[in-house]
Amino acid sequence: MLQILRARLAVLTLAGLMMFCEARAEVPEAAVRYANNFSHENLTCGVHHHLVSHCTSNRDPKDHLVETYRQTSLEFIQRAVTVGKIIGTSNKALEAKMEIAKQGMMADIENNCINISVLLQKHAMQCKRLFEDGPKAYSDAMDRLLR
C-alpha cells in the first residue's frame, strides 16, 4: 500500500511540476524519458498479463490465475496510461503501443496459446519485478530527477 501511495505521489509531483513549468519547458528531459519508459514497460506487461489471462481462460476458465492476471493487467495498464497522459502521450499513441506489443507477442507464440511459455520465459520475471517494485522505483527516480 505504501508503494502505491509513493507512486501516486510521484505521479502527482511530476504532473504538478509539468503544469507549473509547461510554458517554460523546464521539466528535466531525463524525468520525461524515465516516465515514458515506465509507461511503456507497464503497457508491455499489461498486454503480457492480458494474453496470459486469455490463454489460461481458454484452457480452464475457472483457474484462479485467470482473474489474477486480469487484475494485474488492468493495474499495469492503469499505471501506463496515468503516467503517459501526464507527459503528453496521446490516446492514439498509447493504443498503438499496446497494439504493437500485442502483435509482437502473438507472433512470438505463433498465434497459438499452446506456446504461451515463450511469453512467460520472455516477460514473467521482468513483469513480476515491475509489478512489485515499479511504483517505488518510479517514485525514487522521480524524487532524484526532479530535484
Phi, psi and omega per residue, in radians:
M1 nan -0.722 3.121
L2 -1.084 -0.667 3.116
Q3 -1.084 -0.736 -3.137
I4 -1.122 -0.754 3.121
L5 -1.120 -0.717 3.113
R6 -1.111 -0.721 3.140
A7 -1.125 -0.751 3.133
R8 -1.125 -0.661 3.087
L9 -1.109 -0.729 3.121
A10 -1.117 -0.708 3.114
V11 -1.101 -0.797 3.132
L12 -1.136 -0.657 3.102
T13 -1.092 -0.830 3.123
L14 -1.097 -0.737 -3.137
A15 -1.089 -0.812 3.131
G16 -1.101 -0.749 3.132
L17 -1.119 -0.712 -3.131
M18 -1.152 -0.684 3.109
M19 -1.162 -0.711 -3.126
F20 -1.162 -0.697 -3.037
C21 -1.716 0.007 -3.005
E22 -0.885 -0.854 -3.072
A23 -1.171 -0.537 -3.088
R24 -1.744 -0.022 3.117
A25 0.872 0.873 -3.099
E26 -1.709 0.017 3.103
V27 -1.187 2.219 -3.116
P28 -0.995 2.308 -3.140
E29 -1.001 -0.612 3.142
A30 -1.091 -0.630 3.123
A31 -1.203 -0.712 3.116
V32 -1.153 -0.739 3.111
R33 -1.070 -0.803 -3.139
Y34 -1.083 -0.773 3.130
A35 -1.098 -0.715 3.113
N36 -1.104 -0.772 3.111
N37 -1.112 -0.732 3.116
F38 -1.069 -0.773 3.111
S39 -1.066 -0.817 -3.120
H40 -1.095 -0.783 3.123
E41 -1.073 -0.697 3.122
N42 -1.192 -0.659 3.069
L43 -1.079 -0.776 3.138
T44 -1.051 -0.807 3.125
C45 -1.193 -0.588 3.068
G46 -1.078 -0.754 3.105
V47 -1.158 -0.768 3.113
H48 -0.985 -0.888 -3.120
H49 -1.132 -0.613 3.077
H50 -1.079 -0.809 -3.132
L51 -1.158 -0.678 3.091
V52 -1.110 -0.745 3.095
S53 -1.048 -0.800 -3.139
H54 -1.061 -0.851 -3.104
C55 -1.169 -0.674 3.095
T56 -1.136 -0.697 3.116
S57 -1.109 -0.657 3.101
N58 -1.082 -0.644 -3.123
R59 -1.333 -0.817 -3.098
D60 -2.697 1.671 -3.083
P61 -1.009 -0.374 -3.108
K62 -1.619 -0.022 3.113
D63 -1.076 2.266 -3.111
H64 -1.078 -0.393 3.137
L65 -1.172 -0.443 3.131
V66 -1.006 -0.887 -3.115
E67 -1.229 -0.651 3.112
T68 -1.046 -0.875 3.140
Y69 -1.173 -0.585 3.107
R70 -1.111 -0.774 -3.124
Q71 -1.177 -0.753 -3.141
T72 -1.194 -0.576 3.059
S73 -1.036 -0.805 3.136
L74 -1.103 -0.687 3.136
E75 -1.167 -0.762 3.094
F76 -1.013 -0.807 -3.090
I77 -1.173 -0.673 3.095
Q78 -1.079 -0.770 3.092
R79 -1.016 -0.835 -3.073
A80 -1.071 -0.795 -3.110
V81 -1.185 -0.771 -3.129
T82 -1.013 -0.894 -3.125
V83 -1.208 -0.730 3.130
G84 -1.025 -0.757 -3.135
K85 -1.130 -0.658 -3.135
I86 -1.068 -0.673 -3.103
I87 -1.568 0.050 3.025
G88 1.709 0.238 3.097
T89 -1.251 2.244 -3.114
S90 -1.337 2.810 3.059
N91 -1.016 -0.704 -3.133
K92 -1.067 -0.741 3.127
A93 -1.177 -0.715 3.105
L94 -1.085 -0.768 3.113
E95 -1.104 -0.714 3.130
A96 -1.110 -0.757 3.120
K97 -1.057 -0.724 3.128
M98 -1.152 -0.732 -3.127
E99 -1.156 -0.712 3.100
I100 -1.081 -0.772 3.121
A101 -1.088 -0.769 -3.133
K102 -1.097 -0.797 3.137
Q103 -1.073 -0.732 3.120
G104 -1.104 -0.749 -3.138
M105 -1.211 -0.675 3.098
M106 -1.126 -0.643 3.079
A107 -1.146 -0.703 3.121
D108 -1.022 -0.657 -3.124
I109 -1.695 0.187 3.115
E110 0.945 0.685 3.118
N111 0.955 0.550 -3.097
N112 -2.441 2.059 -3.092
C113 -1.069 -0.330 3.105
I114 -1.067 -0.387 -3.120
N115 -1.701 0.329 -3.063
I116 -1.039 -0.413 3.132
S117 -1.036 -0.467 3.088
V118 -1.072 -0.775 3.125
L119 -1.214 -0.675 3.134
L120 -1.081 -0.743 3.112
Q121 -1.119 -0.693 -3.051
K122 -1.350 -0.646 -2.956
H123 -2.091 -0.352 -2.944
A124 -1.014 -0.868 -3.077
M125 -1.192 -0.736 3.129
Q126 -1.087 -0.756 -3.121
C127 -1.218 -0.618 3.082
K128 -1.066 -0.823 3.116
R129 -1.083 -0.750 -3.132
L130 -1.122 -0.687 -3.137
F131 -1.148 -0.771 -3.066
E132 -1.388 -0.730 -3.004
D133 -1.898 -0.204 -3.045
G134 -0.971 -0.867 -3.115
P135 -1.056 -0.735 3.126
K136 -1.184 -0.773 3.129
A137 -1.071 -0.713 3.117
Y138 -1.105 -0.825 -3.133
S139 -1.068 -0.797 3.130
D140 -1.089 -0.738 -3.133
A141 -1.145 -0.743 3.132
M142 -1.139 -0.691 3.077
D143 -0.997 -0.790 -3.102
R144 -1.213 -0.773 -3.042
L145 -1.344 -0.402 -3.068
L146 -1.723 0.097 3.104
R147 -1.249 nan nan
